[in-house]
Amino acid sequence: MPLEPYQYLSPVWKDGIFNNKVVFCTGGAGSICSAQVRAMVHLGANACIIGRNVEKTETMAADIATARPGAKVLGIGAVDVRKPEALNAAAERCVKELGAIDFVIAGAAGNFLAPMDQISSNAMKSVLDIDVLGSYNTVKATLPHLIISASKHRTDGKNPPTNGTGGRIIFVSATLHYTGTPMQSHVSVAKAGVDAMAMSVAIEQGPRGITSNVIAPGPIADTEGVARLSKKEGRDKTAKAIPSGRYGTVKEIADATIYLFSDSGNYVNGEILVVDGGQWHTSKVGAGQWEYPDFLLKGDAVQGVAGGKKSKL
């Protein structure tokens, strides 16, 4: 059943601004990334979403397609972003069936809660491989197609782009590493790497017309991440510590995506767009759901959340 548009998109955007364009998204069946893609489809794009779970990915693709009559949305499951050959095949299928890749969202990620002394080398490597290597593999698989799109959709800032925009990539990151976050050392290292990669892409590929930016979401309500990595009874407390006084919505991440991919984002390149209500400016430690440093000193495994983990050392 189609969602009400305001659940995933503000009404300020003009219909059809992404007509005849294609967005390729890893992690596309997730709460945030699916909203980003749905907003793009609503505004005229066709899409290809990538995931590991076949049924979940195909079901989400069909659901996203309801955002616009006639939309084409491919759901390609059984793709591990750590394997370049799988992403290459997905990108080639996307181009073969939809005609191009104009926009890329690198959104595949892994996370759990655990202090550093409870994270094995394999667990650390797994997160780095999914977030950093997976983003790198996504860039490598789609870059030839983004270069083609960028060459067709050059903007000069003076004249309206006659065929819209293209040749743009967004990396979905986080704010965990800005001030340091307990029990998130693995993800902090990974997201710092993702941020650095986005800057490198901007510097090296910008002369070809490509823009590369980062969206760093804060806590977003009703998402898998919040459900898995926080205690329900502690969410009101953490929301009060956010300057905006609430958790964000997936619509607000989708709106940031449209801003960067549309004509409004022509001259934004190599930047990190934080969408967190000002949260990272406040003390994450003081507002946390686990008392610092008592919890860390006890050495207990994280309990009460779906995303807790204690490794086998």
C-alpha positions as CSV (number, residue, x, y, z in Angstrom):
1,M,0.0,0.0,0.0
2,P,1.4,3.4,-0.9
3,L,2.6,5.6,2.0
4,E,1.4,9.1,2.5
5,P,4.0,11.3,0.7
6,Y,4.8,13.4,3.8
7,Q,6.1,10.3,5.5
8,Y,9.1,10.3,3.2
9,L,9.2,13.7,1.5
10,S,8.5,17.3,2.1
11,P,6.0,19.0,-0.4
12,V,8.6,21.7,-1.3
13,W,10.1,19.6,-4.1
14,K,8.9,19.9,-7.7
15,D,7.5,16.7,-9.2
16,G,9.5,15.3,-12.1
17,I,12.9,16.7,-11.2
18,F,14.4,13.2,-11.5
19,N,12.5,12.1,-14.6
20,N,14.4,9.5,-16.7
21,K,17.1,9.2,-14.0
22,V,18.2,6.1,-12.1
23,V,19.4,5.8,-8.5
24,F,21.4,2.8,-7.3
25,C,21.4,2.2,-3.5
26,T,23.1,-0.3,-1.3
27,G,21.3,-1.1,1.9
28,G,18.2,0.0,0.1
29,A,15.8,-2.2,2.1
30,G,16.7,-0.4,5.3
31,S,14.6,2.1,7.0
32,I,16.6,5.2,6.1
33,C,17.8,4.2,2.6
34,S,14.4,3.0,1.5
35,A,13.0,6.4,2.4
36,Q,15.8,8.1,0.4
37,V,15.0,6.0,-2.6
38,R,11.3,6.3,-2.3
39,A,11.6,10.1,-2.3
40,M,13.7,9.9,-5.5
41,V,11.1,7.6,-7.1
42,H,8.3,9.9,-6.1
43,L,10.0,12.7,-8.0
44,G,10.5,10.8,-11.2
45,A,13.5,8.4,-10.8
46,N,13.6,4.7,-11.3
47,A,15.7,2.7,-8.9
48,C,17.8,-0.3,-8.1
49,I,18.1,-1.3,-4.4
50,I,20.7,-3.8,-3.3
51,G,20.6,-6.0,-0.2
52,R,21.7,-9.4,1.2
53,N,18.2,-10.8,2.0
54,V,16.5,-11.6,-1.3
55,E,12.9,-11.6,0.0
56,K,13.3,-8.4,2.0
57,T,15.0,-6.6,-0.8
58,E,12.4,-7.6,-3.5
59,T,9.5,-6.9,-1.2
60,M,10.8,-3.4,-0.4
61,A,11.5,-2.7,-4.1
62,A,7.8,-3.5,-4.9
63,D,6.7,-1.3,-2.0
64,I,8.9,1.7,-3.1
65,A,7.5,1.4,-6.7
66,T,4.1,2.4,-5.3
67,A,5.4,5.9,-4.8
68,R,4.8,6.8,-8.5
69,P,2.6,5.2,-11.1
70,G,4.8,3.5,-13.7
71,A,7.9,3.5,-11.6
72,K,10.5,0.8,-12.1
73,V,12.3,-0.4,-9.0
74,L,14.6,-3.4,-9.1
75,G,15.3,-5.3,-5.9
76,I,18.6,-7.3,-6.2
77,G,19.1,-9.5,-3.2
78,A,21.9,-12.0,-2.3
79,V,24.5,-9.2,-2.8
80,D,27.3,-8.9,-0.3
81,V,28.9,-5.4,-0.6
82,R,32.2,-6.9,0.6
83,K,32.4,-8.8,-2.7
84,P,33.2,-6.6,-5.7
85,E,32.1,-9.1,-8.2
86,A,28.6,-9.2,-6.8
87,L,28.3,-5.4,-6.9
88,N,29.7,-5.2,-10.4
89,A,27.1,-7.7,-11.5
90,A,24.3,-5.7,-9.8
91,A,25.5,-2.4,-11.4
92,E,25.6,-4.0,-14.8
93,R,22.1,-5.5,-14.4
94,C,20.8,-2.1,-13.2
95,V,22.2,-0.4,-16.4
96,K,21.0,-3.1,-18.6
97,E,17.4,-3.0,-17.3
98,L,17.0,0.6,-16.4
99,G,19.4,2.3,-18.8
100,A,21.9,4.1,-16.6
101,I,23.1,4.9,-13.1
102,D,22.9,8.7,-12.4
103,F,22.8,8.7,-8.6
104,V,24.4,6.4,-6.0
105,I,23.6,6.0,-2.3
106,A,26.2,4.0,-0.4
107,G,24.1,3.0,2.6
108,A,25.0,-0.6,3.6
109,A,26.3,-0.8,7.2
110,G,26.7,-3.0,10.2
111,N,26.5,-2.2,13.9
112,F,26.2,-3.6,17.4
113,L,26.9,-2.3,20.9
114,A,30.0,-3.5,22.7
115,P,33.0,-1.9,24.4
116,M,36.4,-2.3,22.7
117,D,37.6,-5.1,25.0
118,Q,34.6,-7.2,24.0
119,I,35.1,-6.8,20.3
120,S,37.1,-9.5,18.5
121,S,39.4,-8.8,15.6
122,N,36.9,-10.6,13.3
123,A,34.0,-8.5,14.6
124,M,36.0,-5.3,14.0
125,K,37.0,-6.5,10.6
126,S,33.4,-7.3,9.7
127,V,32.2,-3.8,10.4
128,L,35.1,-2.2,8.6
129,D,34.6,-4.5,5.6
130,I,30.8,-3.8,5.3
131,D,31.1,0.0,5.8
132,V,34.4,1.0,4.3
133,L,35.2,-1.8,1.9
134,G,31.6,-2.0,0.9
135,S,31.4,1.7,0.2
136,Y,34.7,1.4,-1.8
137,N,33.3,-1.5,-3.8
138,T,30.1,0.5,-4.5
139,V,32.1,3.4,-5.8
140,K,34.3,1.2,-8.0
141,A,31.2,-0.7,-9.5
142,T,29.2,2.4,-10.3
143,L,31.9,5.0,-11.1
144,P,32.1,4.4,-14.9
145,H,28.3,4.9,-15.1
146,L,28.4,8.0,-12.9
147,I,31.1,9.5,-15.1
148,I,28.9,9.0,-18.1
149,S,26.0,10.6,-16.3
150,A,28.0,13.5,-15.0
151,S,29.2,14.3,-18.6
152,K,25.6,14.5,-19.7
153,H,24.5,16.7,-16.9
154,R,27.1,19.4,-16.4
155,T,25.8,22.4,-14.5
156,D,27.3,26.0,-14.6
157,G,25.3,27.6,-11.9
158,K,24.0,30.2,-14.3
159,N,21.5,28.3,-16.5
160,P,18.9,25.7,-15.6
161,P,20.2,22.2,-16.4
162,T,18.2,21.2,-19.5
163,N,18.2,17.5,-18.7
164,G,18.3,17.7,-14.9
165,T,21.3,16.5,-12.8
166,G,23.4,13.4,-12.5
167,G,26.7,11.9,-11.6
168,R,26.3,12.2,-7.9
169,I,27.0,10.0,-4.9
170,I,26.0,10.2,-1.2
171,F,27.6,8.1,1.5
172,V,25.5,7.5,4.6
173,S,27.7,8.0,7.6
174,A,27.1,8.9,11.3
175,T,28.2,11.4,13.9
176,L,29.6,8.8,16.4
177,H,33.3,9.7,15.8
178,Y,33.0,13.5,16.1
179,T,33.2,13.4,19.9
180,G,33.7,9.7,20.6
181,T,30.9,7.4,21.6
182,P,31.2,4.5,24.1
183,M,30.6,1.0,22.8
184,Q,30.9,2.3,19.2
185,S,34.6,2.2,18.6
186,H,34.3,-0.2,15.6
187,V,31.6,1.9,13.9
188,S,33.4,5.2,14.7
189,V,36.5,4.0,12.9
190,A,34.5,2.7,10.0
191,K,32.5,5.9,9.5
192,A,35.6,8.1,9.8
193,G,36.9,6.0,6.9
194,V,33.7,6.5,4.9
195,D,33.9,10.3,5.4
196,A,37.5,10.3,4.2
197,M,36.6,8.2,1.2
198,A,33.8,10.6,0.2
199,M,36.3,13.5,0.3
200,S,38.7,11.6,-1.9
201,V,36.0,10.9,-4.4
202,A,35.1,14.6,-4.5
203,I,38.7,15.6,-5.0
204,E,39.6,13.0,-7.7
205,Q,36.3,12.8,-9.5
206,G,35.0,16.4,-9.2
207,P,36.9,17.5,-12.3
208,R,34.8,14.9,-14.2
209,G,31.6,16.6,-12.9
210,I,30.9,14.2,-10.1
211,T,29.8,15.4,-6.7
212,S,30.5,13.3,-3.6
213,N,29.0,14.1,-0.2
214,V,28.1,12.6,3.1
215,I,24.8,12.6,5.0
216,A,25.4,11.9,8.7
217,P,22.0,11.1,10.4
218,G,21.5,11.4,14.1
219,P,19.0,9.2,15.9
220,I,16.1,8.6,13.6
221,A,12.8,7.4,15.1
222,D,11.1,4.2,14.0
223,T,14.2,2.8,12.3
224,E,16.0,-0.5,12.7
225,G,19.1,1.2,14.2
226,V,17.2,2.9,17.0
227,A,15.2,-0.3,17.7
228,R,18.3,-2.5,17.9
229,L,20.8,-0.2,19.5
230,S,18.9,1.6,22.3
231,K,16.6,0.7,25.2
232,K,13.0,1.8,24.7
233,E,12.7,3.1,28.2
234,G,15.7,5.4,27.8
235,R,14.7,7.0,24.5
236,D,12.8,9.9,26.0
237,K,15.8,10.8,28.1
238,T,18.1,10.9,25.0
239,A,15.6,12.8,22.9
240,K,15.4,15.6,25.5
241,A,19.2,16.0,25.2
242,I,18.9,16.8,21.5
243,P,18.7,20.6,20.9
244,S,15.7,20.1,18.6
245,G,14.0,18.1,21.4
246,R,13.2,15.0,19.5
247,Y,14.4,12.2,17.3
248,G,14.5,12.8,13.6
249,T,12.4,11.2,10.9
250,V,13.4,9.3,7.7
251,K,11.7,12.1,5.7
252,E,14.3,14.5,7.0
253,I,17.1,12.3,5.7
254,A,15.3,11.9,2.4
255,D,14.9,15.7,2.1
256,A,18.6,16.1,2.6
257,T,19.2,13.6,-0.2
258,I,17.0,15.5,-2.6
259,Y,18.8,18.7,-1.8
260,L,22.2,17.2,-2.6
261,F,21.0,15.3,-5.7
262,S,18.9,18.1,-7.3
263,D,19.7,21.4,-8.8
264,S,20.0,22.9,-5.3
265,G,23.1,20.9,-4.6
266,N,25.1,21.7,-7.7
267,Y,28.0,23.4,-5.9
268,V,28.1,21.2,-2.8
269,N,31.0,18.8,-3.1
270,G,33.1,17.0,-0.6
271,E,30.9,18.0,2.4
272,I,29.3,16.3,5.4
273,L,25.7,17.3,5.9
274,V,24.8,16.4,9.5
275,V,21.0,15.8,10.0
276,D,20.7,15.3,13.7
277,G,18.8,18.2,15.3
278,G,22.1,19.4,16.8
279,Q,22.7,16.2,18.8
280,W,26.4,15.9,18.3
281,H,27.0,19.3,19.8
282,T,25.7,18.0,23.2
283,S,27.4,15.5,25.4
284,K,26.6,12.0,24.3
285,V,28.2,10.6,27.4
286,G,26.1,12.6,29.8
287,A,22.9,11.9,27.9
288,G,23.6,8.2,27.5
289,Q,21.5,5.2,28.5
290,W,24.4,3.5,30.1
291,E,26.1,5.3,33.1
292,Y,29.6,6.3,32.3
293,P,32.2,5.1,33.3
294,D,30.5,2.6,35.6
295,F,29.1,0.4,32.9
296,L,32.5,0.1,31.1
297,L,34.4,-0.7,34.3
298,K,32.0,-3.5,35.3
299,G,32.9,-5.3,32.0
300,D,29.3,-6.5,31.5
301,A,28.0,-7.4,28.1
302,V,25.3,-5.0,26.8
303,Q,21.9,-6.3,27.7
304,G,18.4,-5.1,26.8
305,V,19.0,-4.3,23.2
306,A,18.8,-6.4,20.0
307,G,22.1,-5.1,18.9
308,G,24.2,-6.1,21.9
309,K,27.2,-8.4,21.4
310,K,30.0,-9.9,23.3
311,S,32.7,-11.5,21.2
312,K,34.5,-14.8,21.8
313,L,37.9,-13.6,22.7
